[in-house]
Every structure is written in structure tokens, then in C-alpha cells.
Amino acid sequence: MRDRKLTGPWAGFSFKRGRLVTPEGRELLPEDLAWLGLTAALAQEYRRLLDQEKRGLQGGVRHNAEPCPVVPMLPALKRSARA
């Protein structure tokens, strides 16, 4: 699909020169969408966990742990590639 604006729940997205364009203007190539399913699954799981936390249902026990820090993966991958 080329040079077409999407409608309905996809309003704001479009196709331009063979790329999917997000409402923010980010252009995605087909290979950029390879991880889309995994990303969506992670987002759904995160929303589910937030909902459980709001309702206090985290395994029947309310956890008040500190947030987990983001771990930069690129340095670790480079180190393992050299090893």
C-alpha cells in the first residue's frame, strides 16, 4: 500500500513511499515492524500488571518494591561478542 491515509481506529497513521508513518511522523520500514508483536505483548503485560497493582492483586500480596532500573543492553552484547 502506497501513499494512503488510514481511517477509523488507525486514523493518524498513513503509508508514504512504502513506509508506515505514525501519527507522530515517525516513518517505519517493514523490517522495523519485525519486533512489533513482542513489543505489543510487553505493553499488554505491563498494562495488566499496572491494573493488578492498582487493585492490590499482585499475587494476593501488595509489593512496594523499588522500580527496576533500565539495563543498557548494547555494552553487554558487545562484551559477550568479544568473549
C-alpha positions as CSV (number, residue, x, y, z in Angstrom):
1,M,0.0,0.0,0.0
2,R,1.5,3.3,-1.0
3,D,0.6,7.0,-0.2
4,R,-2.7,6.3,1.7
5,K,-4.1,7.8,4.9
6,L,-5.8,5.3,7.2
7,T,-9.1,5.9,8.9
8,G,-11.2,4.5,11.8
9,P,-9.1,3.3,14.7
10,W,-6.0,3.7,12.5
11,A,-6.7,7.5,11.9
12,G,-3.5,9.4,12.0
13,F,-1.4,6.6,10.5
14,S,-0.6,6.6,6.8
15,F,1.5,4.9,4.2
16,K,4.1,7.1,2.4
17,R,6.7,5.8,-0.1
18,G,6.2,2.3,1.1
19,R,6.7,3.2,4.8
20,L,4.2,3.2,7.7
21,V,4.0,6.7,9.2
22,T,2.9,7.1,12.8
23,P,0.7,10.0,14.0
24,E,4.0,11.5,15.4
25,G,5.5,11.5,12.0
26,R,7.9,8.5,12.6
27,E,8.5,6.5,9.4
28,L,8.8,2.8,9.8
29,L,10.2,0.4,7.3
30,P,8.9,-3.1,7.0
31,E,11.9,-4.5,8.9
32,D,11.2,-2.1,11.7
33,L,8.0,-4.0,12.4
34,A,9.7,-7.3,13.0
35,W,9.5,-6.9,16.8
36,L,6.0,-5.3,16.8
37,G,4.3,-8.4,18.1
38,L,6.8,-8.7,21.0
39,T,6.5,-5.0,21.8
40,A,2.7,-5.2,21.9
41,A,2.8,-8.3,24.1
42,L,5.2,-6.5,26.5
43,A,2.9,-3.4,26.6
44,Q,-0.2,-5.6,27.2
45,E,1.6,-7.4,30.1
46,Y,2.8,-4.1,31.6
47,R,-0.8,-2.7,31.5
48,R,-2.1,-5.9,33.1
49,L,0.5,-5.6,35.9
50,L,-0.3,-1.9,36.5
51,D,-4.0,-2.8,36.7
52,Q,-3.3,-5.5,39.2
53,E,-1.1,-3.2,41.3
54,K,-3.9,-0.6,41.3
55,R,-6.4,-3.1,42.6
56,G,-3.8,-4.6,45.0
57,L,-4.0,-8.1,43.5
58,Q,-0.3,-8.7,42.9
59,G,-0.4,-12.4,43.8
60,G,-2.6,-11.6,46.9
61,V,0.3,-9.6,48.4
62,R,0.9,-5.9,47.8
63,H,4.5,-5.4,46.8
64,N,6.1,-2.0,47.4
65,A,9.5,-2.7,45.7
66,E,11.6,0.0,44.1
67,P,11.3,0.3,40.3
68,C,13.7,-1.9,38.3
69,P,16.4,0.2,36.6
70,V,16.8,0.0,32.9
71,V,19.9,-2.0,31.9
72,P,21.7,-0.9,28.8
73,M,22.0,-4.0,26.6
74,L,24.4,-2.8,23.9
75,P,27.6,-2.8,26.1
76,A,26.7,-6.2,27.5
77,L,26.2,-7.6,24.0
78,K,29.4,-6.1,22.7
79,R,31.3,-7.7,25.7
80,S,29.8,-11.1,25.0
81,A,30.6,-10.9,21.3
82,R,34.3,-10.3,22.2
83,A,34.4,-13.2,24.6
